[in-house]
Amino acid sequence: MKKASELTAMMLAAACTSLGCSNTPDAASAKPEVAYAEINDLRMYYELHGAGEPVILLHGGSTSGAVWSQQIPVLAEKYRVIVPDLRRTAGRTTTPGR
């Protein structure tokens, strides 16, 4: 069985591909696109920055996607940066009833 982080990365990469994420103008300077992925009982918050090939930044432990704030602008100059807030963190992802 795959780890949750691997499954999350695969799911976000598939979602990005199907949504045409690489077609966003003003890559590094634009405000991020904010979205939620509904997966079973999970409402996962994520941000999309830049344009190009997708790069997914996964945080660890009890942090949120904000830990990547210094890296996002640099990577967004060349890549489509996907930054999710993962389950049970200090971020904006929610699980109803928990």
Protein Blocks (a to p, Z undefined) as FASTA:
>chain_A
ZZfklmmmmmmmmmmmmnopmlcghkllpccddddddehjbccddddehedjddddddeh
jbdfklmmmmmmmmmmmmccdddddehiablbdcehZZ
